[in-house]
Amino acid sequence: MELPLGSRCVKYLMFIFNLFFVFTTLLLVVLGLEIGGGISAYILRANASSIIQEKMKDAMQMYNRTEAAANWNIVQHDFHCCGTNGPSDWKDIFPNNTVPTSCCDVKMGVNETCTVNSPTIHHDGCFQTFVSFIKSHYLQLGSVGLGIAFVQGLGIAFSIYLARSIKNSYESV
């Protein structure tokens, strides 16, 4: 038995209304989680630096065993740094005061061993370089976060508006 056209339209409108309600609820939950994450990151920012430093040291210990080598080489090359706190951090991993070649400014095609005493070695540690990079980009990071929150707020407002207009059109049917 098939429903009359008016009943099917009302059923369809209520289905769409419920979808907008679920969508709005999920957007509010995600926005709440993002706000909570931002607040906790701000409160725990001092602990975050010590956690990052420990994770960097742990990744150094796995340099020869995992893909951590590629990641460290990219970080050291791009940030012009060496080790977590400096080149001496590599003494437990590499013998004879050698360090990864990404710690030095080595020209392409030149097969040169990089040591703690090399003239082209990067003396700064990657942790401090990373922290100063983040500090110099606080404004951009915050702006991106606020921009995402604004877009989510618009999505919430528009979905509430559409759900109300669907409900109003349902009541008039």
C-alpha positions in Angstrom: 0.0 0.0 0.0 1.5 3.3 -1.1 1.2 6.5 0.9 -0.4 9.5 -0.6 1.9 12.2 -2.0 1.3 14.6 0.9 2.2 12.0 3.5 5.4 11.1 1.6 6.4 14.7 1.5 5.9 15.1 5.2 7.8 11.9 5.9 10.7 13.2 3.7 10.7 16.6 5.3 10.9 15.0 8.8 13.7 12.8 7.7 15.7 15.8 6.4 14.9 17.7 9.6 16.3 14.9 11.7 19.4 14.8 9.5 20.0 18.5 10.1 19.5 17.9 13.8 22.1 15.1 13.9 24.5 17.2 11.7 24.1 20.2 14.0 24.7 18.1 17.1 27.8 16.5 15.6 29.2 20.0 14.7 28.6 21.2 18.2 30.3 18.2 19.7 33.4 18.7 17.4 33.5 22.4 18.2 33.3 21.7 21.9 36.1 19.1 21.6 38.3 21.7 19.7 37.6 24.3 22.3 38.4 21.9 25.1 41.6 20.8 23.3 42.7 24.4 22.8 42.1 25.2 26.5 44.0 22.1 27.7 46.8 22.8 25.3 47.1 26.4 26.7 47.0 25.2 30.3 49.5 22.3 29.7 51.8 24.2 27.4 54.7 23.9 29.9 54.3 20.2 30.1 54.0 19.9 26.3 57.6 21.1 25.8 59.0 18.5 28.1 56.9 15.8 26.5 58.1 16.9 23.0 61.7 16.9 24.2 61.4 13.4 25.6 59.8 12.1 22.4 62.6 13.7 20.3 65.2 11.9 22.5 63.3 8.6 22.2 63.2 9.0 18.4 66.9 9.6 18.4 67.5 6.3 20.1 65.5 4.6 17.3 67.5 6.3 14.5 69.1 3.2 13.1 66.1 0.9 13.5 63.1 2.7 12.0 61.9 5.4 9.6 62.9 7.8 12.4 66.2 8.3 10.4 64.4 9.9 7.5 62.3 12.1 9.8 65.4 13.3 11.7 67.3 14.0 8.5 64.4 16.1 7.2 64.1 18.0 10.4 67.8 18.6 10.8 68.3 19.7 7.2 65.2 22.0 7.1 65.7 23.6 10.5 69.5 23.7 10.3 69.9 22.0 13.7 71.5 18.8 15.1 70.2 16.5 17.8 67.6 17.3 20.4 69.8 19.8 22.4 72.9 19.8 20.2 75.3 17.6 18.3 76.6 15.9 21.5 73.2 14.1 21.8 74.3 11.7 19.0 77.4 10.4 20.9 75.4 7.4 22.3 74.1 6.5 18.8 77.1 7.1 16.5 80.7 6.1 17.3 83.8 8.3 17.1 81.9 11.7 17.5 80.2 11.2 14.1 76.7 12.6 13.6 74.2 12.2 10.7 75.2 14.0 7.6 72.1 16.1 7.9 73.7 17.9 10.8 76.2 19.5 8.5 76.0 21.7 5.4 77.3 19.1 3.0 77.2 19.9 -0.8 75.5 17.4 -3.1 77.7 14.7 -4.4 80.4 15.2 -1.8 81.0 12.2 0.4 82.0 13.7 3.6 81.8 12.4 7.1 80.1 14.8 9.5 81.6 14.9 13.0 81.0 17.0 16.1 84.1 19.1 15.1 83.1 19.6 11.5 83.3 23.3 10.5 79.9 23.1 8.8 78.0 21.5 11.7 74.7 23.0 12.9 75.4 23.8 16.6 71.8 24.5 17.6 69.6 21.7 19.0 66.4 20.9 17.1 64.2 21.2 20.2 65.0 24.9 20.7 64.8 25.6 17.0 61.4 23.9 16.9 60.2 25.8 19.9 61.3 29.2 18.5 59.7 28.3 15.1 56.4 27.6 16.9 56.6 30.8 19.0 57.3 32.8 15.9 54.2 31.4 14.2 51.7 31.6 17.2 49.7 34.3 15.4 49.3 32.2 12.2 48.4 29.0 14.2 45.8 30.9 16.3 44.3 32.6 13.2 43.9 29.3 11.5 42.2 27.8 14.6 39.9 30.8 14.8 39.1 30.6 11.1 38.2 26.9 11.4 36.0 27.7 14.5 34.3 30.5 12.5 33.5 28.3 9.6 32.1 25.6 12.0 30.0 28.3 13.7 28.6 29.3 10.3 27.8 25.7 9.5 26.0 25.3 12.8 24.0 28.6 12.3 23.0 27.6 8.7 22.0 24.1 9.7 19.8 25.4 12.5 18.3 27.9 10.1 17.6 25.2 7.5 16.1 22.8 10.1 13.8 25.6 11.4 12.6 26.4 7.9 12.0 22.7 7.2 10.0 22.4 10.5 8.0 25.6 9.6 7.2 24.3 6.2 6.2 20.9 7.7 3.8 22.7 10.1 2.2 24.6 7.2 1.5 21.3 5.3 
